[in-house]
Amino acid sequence: MATNGDGKIEIETIRNSIIRKGDEHYPQVKVFSIAEPTEYGTVYTREELLAISKLLKEYDFVFHMDGARLFNAAVSLNCSLKEMTQDVGVDILSVGGTKIGLLFGEAVVFFDKRYSRNLRYRQKQSMQLPSKMRFISAQFHRLLRDEIWVKSATHANEMAKRLFAGVKDVQKIKITRTVQANSVFAIIPTEWNKFLQDQISFHIWNENINEVRWMCAFDTEEKDVDEFISLVCELDNI
């Protein structure tokens, strides 16, 4: 499904894609999924989420949210996890653990229990069922109970803002996406790729225009960001 320039699926795009309901000659889609934040690091507002949820409920769709970086989105929106998931009508939420600092583990939350009935059987059909699940759960318990996620996500987002501030005025760089969470997207000269990637790992997101994705994390330090900014400025002056 096509997204707009901010990487979001707009409400009219969703509406126009809901076609031929009840037609046995056409695939009957039941689940709609979004990533929050989006793949471009932009964040759906609560109003946008509510509008999507309302439309999906109208057509009896299941609303799934991919929350690989959910905590970064919550900090960006300055709201609770409940306010941006259950309160806006999300039915199923997948939550990332490693991107916020856990050793390993992801979680799936069913706000509508109807959809969890067969999960215990599907786990062993499609993935590993860890024998010591409590070791994974203990990490999430501490992360949520003590709100460690707030500190970690806030830090990652602030590091992205710091990076953006340091490179936005570099002449040979074009920032391509709004910086709302913990990523910065930019178009840089192709000849910079090897030198910069030798210093720090990052992805070339769009090879056609050499758009890169610079990610900041819970363990990114200010000195790391400042050193990278210095490298970019050094290349810009050559």
C-alpha positions in Angstrom: 0.0 0.0 0.0 1.4 3.4 -1.0 2.6 5.8 1.6 3.0 9.6 1.5 6.2 11.5 1.8 6.3 11.0 5.5 6.0 7.2 5.2 2.4 7.2 6.5 -0.6 5.4 5.0 -3.2 8.0 4.6 -6.8 7.4 5.5 -8.1 7.8 1.9 -5.5 5.3 0.7 -6.9 2.8 3.1 -10.5 3.5 2.2 -9.8 3.2 -1.5 -8.1 -0.2 -0.9 -11.1 -1.7 0.8 -12.8 -3.2 -2.2 -14.9 -6.2 -3.2 -15.8 -7.3 0.4 -17.6 -10.6 0.3 -16.5 -11.4 -3.3 -15.2 -14.9 -3.4 -13.2 -14.1 -6.5 -11.1 -11.6 -4.7 -8.7 -12.0 -1.7 -10.5 -11.1 1.5 -8.2 -9.0 3.6 -8.9 -9.1 7.3 -5.9 -7.4 9.0 -4.5 -4.0 8.6 -1.0 -3.2 9.9 1.0 0.0 10.5 4.4 0.6 11.9 4.7 3.2 14.7 7.0 4.9 14.2 6.9 4.5 10.4 9.9 3.1 8.5 10.9 6.7 7.9 11.0 7.5 11.6 7.8 9.7 11.4 5.1 9.2 14.0 1.3 8.8 13.5 -0.5 11.2 15.8 -3.2 9.9 18.1 -5.8 11.7 15.9 -4.5 9.8 12.9 -4.5 6.5 14.7 -8.1 7.1 15.9 -9.2 7.9 12.3 -7.6 4.8 11.0 -9.1 2.7 13.8 -12.6 4.1 13.2 -12.4 3.2 9.5 -11.1 -0.3 10.2 -13.9 -1.0 12.7 -16.5 0.2 10.2 -15.3 -2.6 7.8 -14.6 -5.2 10.5 -10.9 -5.2 10.1 -8.3 -6.2 12.7 -6.0 -3.3 13.6 -2.4 -4.4 14.2 0.4 -2.1 15.2 4.1 -3.0 14.6 5.7 -1.4 17.6 9.4 -2.3 17.0 10.2 1.2 18.1 7.0 1.9 20.0 8.7 3.5 22.9 10.3 6.1 20.7 7.0 7.0 19.3 5.4 7.3 22.7 8.1 9.7 23.9 7.7 11.7 20.6 4.0 12.0 21.2 4.5 12.7 24.9 1.8 10.1 25.8 1.5 6.8 27.6 1.7 3.5 25.9 -2.0 2.9 26.6 -3.0 6.2 25.0 -1.4 5.3 21.7 -2.4 1.7 21.5 -5.5 0.4 23.4 -7.1 3.8 23.7 -7.0 4.4 19.9 -8.5 1.0 19.1 -5.5 -1.2 18.3 -6.4 -4.9 18.5 -3.0 -6.5 18.4 0.3 -4.9 19.2 3.8 -6.4 18.6 6.4 -4.7 20.9 10.1 -4.6 20.2 12.5 -5.4 23.1 16.0 -5.3 21.7 15.7 -1.8 20.2 15.0 -0.4 23.6 17.9 -2.2 25.3 16.7 -5.7 26.2 19.1 -8.6 25.7 16.5 -10.4 23.6 12.8 -10.9 23.2 9.7 -9.4 21.6 6.1 -9.4 22.9 2.7 -9.6 21.4 -0.2 -7.9 23.2 -3.8 -8.9 22.4 -6.2 -6.1 23.4 -9.0 -8.2 21.9 -8.7 -11.6 23.4 -10.6 -13.3 20.6 -7.5 -13.2 18.4 -5.3 -14.9 21.0 -7.2 -18.2 21.2 -4.9 -20.2 19.0 -1.6 -18.4 19.6 -0.2 -21.1 21.9 -0.5 -23.6 19.0 0.7 -21.3 16.3 3.9 -20.5 18.3 5.2 -24.0 17.8 4.0 -24.2 14.2 5.9 -21.1 13.1 8.6 -20.2 15.6 10.6 -21.3 18.6 8.8 -21.6 21.9 11.4 -20.6 24.6 11.4 -23.0 27.5 12.2 -20.4 30.0 9.8 -17.6 29.0 10.1 -16.0 32.4 13.6 -14.8 31.5 12.2 -12.8 28.6 9.2 -11.6 30.6 11.4 -10.4 33.5 13.1 -7.9 31.2 9.7 -6.5 30.0 8.5 -6.4 33.6 11.4 -4.2 34.8 11.3 -2.1 31.6 7.7 -1.2 32.1 7.4 -1.2 35.9 10.3 1.2 36.4 9.6 3.1 33.2 13.1 2.5 32.0 11.8 2.7 28.5 11.0 6.4 29.0 14.7 7.2 29.8 16.1 5.0 27.0 13.7 6.2 24.3 14.0 9.8 25.3 17.8 9.5 25.1 17.7 7.9 21.6 15.3 10.6 20.3 17.5 13.4 21.7 20.5 11.9 20.0 18.7 12.0 16.7 17.7 15.6 17.3 21.4 16.4 18.1 22.5 14.7 14.9 19.9 16.5 12.8 20.9 19.9 14.3 24.6 19.2 13.5 24.1 18.2 9.8 21.0 20.1 8.6 23.0 23.1 7.4 25.7 21.1 5.7 25.6 22.2 2.1 26.0 18.8 0.4 23.4 17.1 2.5 19.6 17.1 2.1 17.5 16.0 5.0 14.6 14.1 3.5 12.2 13.2 6.3 10.9 14.9 9.4 12.9 13.9 12.5 10.4 12.8 15.1 11.8 9.7 16.7 15.3 8.2 16.7 16.3 8.3 13.0 17.6 10.8 10.5 17.2 10.3 6.8 19.4 12.3 4.4 20.7 12.3 0.8 24.5 12.5 0.8 27.1 12.4 -2.0 27.7 8.8 -3.1 31.5 9.2 -2.7 31.0 9.7 1.0 29.5 6.3 1.6 32.6 4.1 2.0 34.4 6.6 4.2 31.5 7.1 6.6 30.5 3.5 6.7 34.1 2.5 7.6 33.6 4.7 10.7 30.1 3.7 11.6 27.5 1.2 10.2 24.4 2.5 8.5 22.1 1.6 5.7 21.7 3.0 2.2 18.0 3.3 2.3 17.3 4.3 -1.3 20.2 3.5 -3.7 18.7 5.4 -6.6 19.1 8.8 -4.8 21.6 7.6 -2.2 19.3 8.3 0.7 20.8 7.0 3.9 19.3 6.1 7.3 21.2 7.2 10.4 19.8 5.5 13.5 20.4 6.5 17.1 19.8 4.1 20.0 19.5 3.8 23.7 23.3 3.5 24.0 24.3 6.2 21.5 26.5 8.7 23.3 26.8 12.4 22.6 30.5 12.0 21.7 29.5 9.4 19.1 27.1 11.9 17.5 29.5 14.8 17.7 32.3 12.7 16.1 30.1 11.7 13.2 29.0 15.3 12.7 32.6 16.3 12.5 33.3 13.6 9.9 30.4 14.9 7.8 31.6 18.5 8.1 35.1 17.5 7.2 33.9 15.8 4.0 31.7 18.8 3.2 34.8 21.1 3.2 36.8 18.9 0.9 
